Amino acid sequence: MGSLRAAGLIRMGGAMSMTLGGAESNVAIGLARLGHAVCWAGRLGADEVGDFALRTLRAEGVDTRLVARDADRTTGLLLIEKRIADISCVAYYRAGSAGSALDAGDLRHLFDQAPSVMHVTGITPALSPTAAAATLWAVDAARERGVTVSFDINFRGKLWGRDEAAGVLATIARKAQVVFASDDELSLVAPGGESAAVAELIDAGVTEVVVKRGALGATAWVDGLEASVPAHVVPVVDTIGAGDAFTAGYLSARLDGLGLEERLERGAVLGAFAVSAAGDWESLPTRDELELLAGTAGSTIR
């Protein structure tokens, strides 16, 4: 969808610039920049904003053959304004959008390319009952075909309430192999504190639980092992998209066959790149740039 960033307060008419936004597209671009083959499936309006979204995804090397265009509904928008320091506010304009009309029929070719991982988030099922049903269909179809399901809870309180979301998100989480959550989202999908929630998800068949803690790093539980990684200390410009960047880094290392600590570390590296510049994904690294954080602060690479 389109993401409009205001240079000042929206209510004061701050100038805006448009970019591509959305958790799934952020992860897709992050993986594509690291050299992975990525396909983004969804529904966009047959409008200028939809054309912009497609153009951006294609420019970043993301396969868009599974994108449906909707002539009757517009592409969704979100407006972002920075309020205090690194605290931003987001306003969603997705009700009745093309994305909210997503249904299982749009995804009928989802597995034609035999993907190894399908990544979904809790944002899509929040858009409408049909989008929720489509997400659940895709998850079940992936499991039937032996495709790993990666699920980022990504609860958005401006799209639906916790009570409404909990049942849907818990169902998806228990069908996934890899579950990502912030430390305040686990209670949506499993009761009790963090340890109890993680244990319940693992008992339900989840093989990897990853908790993203922002500036405090991240922790993961895989195959009876627990590991944590601190966040890299970098100047913070914009925190939006950092969680998606971490997810892309973790999945990239997983696809590369790396171990748990290496997965967490690559996630932390991408998160650091994400917060160091404005934009959800614009500053994410290529594979050749993954080692840049090991350089001396203030140095110039010539």
TORGUNU-867834 format. One line per 4 residues: for each residue x, y negated, z negated of C-alpha. Coordinates in steps of 0.001 Angstrom, whole numbers, plus 524288, in hexadecimal, padded with zeros to 5 digits. Each point is the difference from the previous one (the first is absolute). Layout:
X:Y:Z | ...
***
This chain:
80000:80000:80000 | 803F2:7F1DE:800CD | 80693:7F9D7:7F440 | 7FF9B:7F134:7FEAD
809D4:7FA0C:7F6A0 | 7FD5D:7F257:7FB02 | 80B1E:7F67D:7FDE6 | 7F7E1:7F99D:7F551
7F2F7:80220:7F955 | 7F59F:8052D:80936 | 7F5B4:7F70C:7FA44 | 808C1:7F470:802E8
8017F:803C0:80E39 | 80DE7:8050C:7FF3D | 80606:80356:80D15 | 7FF72:80E8D:8033F
8081A:8096B:807F3 | 7FB39:80D4E:80487 | 806C6:80CFA:7FEE7 | 7FBF7:80E32:7FF94
7FB60:804AB:7F2B2 | 7FB50:80C97:7F9E6 | 80608:80A7D:7F76A | 7FFB2:80A9F:80A54
80613:7F778:80A85 | 80A8D:7FB90:7F675 | 803C2:80E24:7FD73 | 7FF66:80340:80E7D
80927:7F4D8:8039D | 80936:80336:7F4D0 | 8013C:80E0A:804C2 | 8014B:7FC0E:80E41
80B23:7F6B6:7FCEA | 80726:80B66:7F9C4 | 7FECD:807C5:80C8E | 7F474:808D3:7FCF8
7F55E:802D4:80A01 | 7F3B0:7F995:7FAAE | 7F20E:7FF16:804E8 | 7F5EF:7F6A7:7FA10
7F1B2:803E4:80109 | 7F4B2:7F6D8:7FD4A | 7F5D6:7F6EE:805B9 | 80246:7F20A:80477
7F702:7F617:80613 | 800E2:7FD91:80E95 | 8043C:7F21E:7FCFD | 80C03:7F777:7FF9D
8039B:803EB:7F221 | 7FEF7:80E49:803D1 | 808AE:7FD82:80BCB | 809C4:7F96E:7F704
7FFF1:80B99:7F6AE | 80237:809A5:80B20 | 80AC3:7F7C4:805E1 | 80704:7FF28:7F2EC
7FF12:80E89:7FD32 | 804DE:80373:80D91 | 80B27:7F64A:7FEF8 | 8042F:806E7:7F38E
8002B:80D3A:806AA | 7F34A:8051B:7FA31 | 7F7B5:808C1:808C5 | 7F24F:7FA1E:80172
7F9A6:80A02:808FA | 7F64B:803AD:7F537 | 7FAE9:7F236:7FDD6 | 7F185:7FE66:80314
7FB2E:7F2A7:804A7 | 7F2C5:7FB03:7FBA8 | 7F8F0:7F686:808FE | 7F573:7FCEF:7F5F6
80808:7FCF3:7F3D3 | 80B76:7F726:7FD41 | 80D4B:803E4:7FAE3 | 800FB:7FE71:7F144
8077F:7F4C8:7F9F1 | 80659:7FCEA:7F310 | 80460:7F2B8:7FB35 | 80BA4:7FEA2:7F6EC
803DE:7F45D:7F7C7 | 80B32:7FEF8:7F65C | 7FAE6:7FA74:7F33E | 80ABD:8005A:7F5B1
80E1E:803E1:80267 | 7FF30:80DD2:805AA | 7F18A:801C8:7FCED | 7F770:80059:80C24
7F152:800C0:801CD | 7F97E:8075C:80B14 | 7F26A:7FDCF:805AA | 7FA63:80AF8:80867
7F742:7FE2A:80BDE | 7FDA8:80E41:80373 | 7F171:801EB:7FD9A | 7F9CA:803C0:80CF5
80D54:80049:806A7 | 80412:809DC:80A4C | 807D7:80743:7F5BB | 7F402:8019C:7F76B
7F95F:80766:80B22 | 80A9B:80A66:80095 | 7FA3D:80DA0:800DE | 80505:80DC8:801C5
7FD84:7FF48:80E9E | 80A9F:7F5A8:80117 | 809AB:809CB:7FA6F | 7FCDA:80BD5:8086D
80D7B:7FFA5:80668 | 80748:7FD48:7F358 | 80758:80CE5:80022 | 802BC:80145:80E8C
80E2D:7FC21:7FDD7 | 801C9:809C8:7F4D2 | 80449:7F648:7F586 | 807AE:80500:7F45F
7FA67:7F5D7:7F6A3 | 7F343:7F868:7FFDC | 80012:7F401:7F756 | 7F341:7F9FC:7FB3E
7FCB3:7F5E5:7F5AE | 7F4A3:7FCCA:7F72A | 7FD50:7F3A0:807A0 | 7F9A2:8067F:80BC0
7F564:80745:7F845 | 7FCE2:7F338:7F8F9 | 7FB63:7F9C5:80CBA | 7F35B:807AF:801D9
7F999:80D43:7FE01 | 8036B:803F4:80DEF | 80E34:7FC11:7FE0B | 8004B:807E2:7F36A
7FA33:80BD1:806E3 | 809DA:7FE98:80B11 | 80B40:7FF94:7F653 | 7FB2A:80C32:7F91C
7FE22:806EF:80CFF | 80DF4:7FCAE:803FC | 8056D:804D9:7F30E | 7F8A4:80CE4:800F1
803D7:801B5:80E40 | 80E46:7FD81:7FCBF | 7FFC6:80A2E:7F537 | 7F9D5:809FD:8091A
80B13:7FDC4:809B1 | 80B01:80062:7F612 | 802EF:7F180:8014D | 8053C:7F99F:7F3AA
7F67D:7F5DC:7FAAB | 8064A:7F3F0:7FA07 | 7F6A1:7F762:7F855 | 8025E:7F296:7FA1F
7F4F0:7FCC1:7F691 | 800C8:7F16A:80332 | 7F3E8:7FBFF:7F853 | 7FACF:7F2BE:80448
7F670:7FA5C:7F62C | 7FAFD:7F5D7:809B7 | 7FB4E:80ADB:80904 | 7F930:808E6:7F620
7FE53:80236:7F171 | 807EB:80990:7F7E8 | 7F45C:808CD:7FD24 | 7FC62:80110:80E5D
80E11:801E6:80418 | 803E3:809FA:7F5C0 | 7F82A:80B6F:80569 | 80492:7FE34:80E01
80E29:7FD62:7FC89 | 800A8:80B6F:7F68F | 7FAB5:8091D:80A70 | 80A18:7FBA8:809F0
80B17:80087:7F617 | 7FD26:80E23:7FCAB | 80065:803AE:80E64 | 80D22:7F960:80265
80D8E:805A6:7FE91 | 80692:7F2D5:7FD59 | 7F933:7F5B0:7F7B1 | 804FD:7F21E:7FE32
7FA7A:7F733:7F56B | 80339:7F3D6:7F856 | 8006C:80260:7F171 | 7F272:7FA03:7FE3B
7F99A:80866:80A98 | 80230:80DC4:7FADA | 7F45F:7FEE3:7F6C9 | 7F743:7FEA9:80BF8
8030F:80DC3:80490 | 80317:80762:7F360 | 7FC86:7FD93:7F1AE | 80950:7FD68:7F4D7
80D18:7F939:7FFBC | 80A6F:80100:80A5A | 8057C:80D33:7FBD5 | 7F28D:80629:7FF0C
7FBB7:7FA61:80D0C | 80C3D:804C2:806E0 | 7FE78:80D8A:7FA0B | 7F1D1:800DB:80456
80339:7FC1A:80DF9 | 80AD6:80A18:8009C | 7F6DE:80A56:7FA72 | 7F65F:7FC4C:80AC8
80A2D:80319:80A5D | 806E6:7F2FA:8022D | 80E6B:802F3:80212 | 80589:7F243:7FEB5
7FB1D:7F4DB:7F77A | 806E2:7F2ED:80185 | 7FD41:7F488:7F701 | 80461:7F2B7:804F1
80340:7F662:7F524 | 803A4:7F3D3:807AD | 80BA5:7F90E:7F9F3 | 801B4:80B79:7F6A0
802DA:809AF:80AE0 | 7F8ED:80CDE:80236 | 7FE89:80DB8:7FA8F | 7FCA3:80CA5:8070A
7FC8B:80DC9:7FC04 | 80331:80AB6:809DD | 8013B:80EB5:7FE04 | 80100:7FECD:7F14C
80A4F:7F559:800E2 | 7FE78:7F1EB:7FBAB | 808AB:7F518:80501 | 7FFF2:7F13C:7FF27
806D8:7F531:80758 | 80155:7F1A3:7FC54 | 7FC2F:7F544:80950 | 80B09:7F8FB:806E8
80206:7F255:7FACA | 7FE68:7F662:80B2F | 7FA68:7F23D:80117 | 7F139:80197:80104
7F924:7F817:80A75 | 7F366:807A1:80249 | 7FB57:80C67:7F93D | 7F4D2:8034E:80946
80321:80C69:8077E | 80AA3:80489:7F69A | 7F84D:80BFA:7FBD6 | 7FD9A:803DC:80E11
80E6C:7FE24:802FF | 80371:8090F:7F4BD | 7F680:80A21:80531 | 805FE:7FF2A:80D94
80D9B:801BD:7FA6E | 7FC13:80B98:7F7A5 | 7F904:806C4:80B41 | 80B6C:7FD43:8091C
80990:806AB:7F6D3 | 7F667:80B31:7FE42 | 7FF13:801AF:80EB7 | 80ED0:80000:80077
80012:80B62:7F67B | 8067A:7F864:7F4F6 | 7FE65:80319:7F199 | 7F794:7F94D:7F5EC
809BE:7F5D3:7FB6C | 80394:7FC79:80DFD | 7F1A5:7FE3F:8034C | 7FE10:7F6D6:7F48F
80C54:7F883:80334 | 7FC37:7FDC2:80E2D | 7F2B8:7FB7D:7FB4B | 80686:7F65F:7F6C5
808BD:7FB08:80AE3 | 7F482:7FD33:808FE | 7F8A0:7F997:7F4D9 | 80B8C:7F6E5:7FDD9
80051:7FC50:80E5C | 7F164:7FD63:7FFA8 | 80030:7F67B:7F490 | 80BE1:7F896:804C1
7F8AA:7F901:80AEB | 7F241:7FB75:8031D | 7F6E9:8097E:806C8 | 7FAE2:80DB1:7FDB3
809A2:80711:808E5 | 807D3:7F629:807CC | 80C94:801A2:7F824 | 7FFFA:80ED9:7FF5E
80CEC:80624:80422 | 8040E:808A7:80B2B | 8075E:80C69:7FCA0 | 80D02:7F938:802AD
7FC9B:7F5B3:7F5D7 | 7FCE5:8090A:7F4A7 | 80D81:7FE07:7FA24 | 7FF7F:7F126:80019
7FC40:7FF35:7F1A5 | 80CEC:80656:7FC8A | 80722:7F40C:8053B | 80541:7F50B:7F79E
7F5F7:7F589:7FD01 | 80227:7F3F1:8086A | 8084A:80722:809F4 | 7FE5F:7FE84:80EA1
800AA:80B7F:8093E | 80733:7FC0C:80C62
***
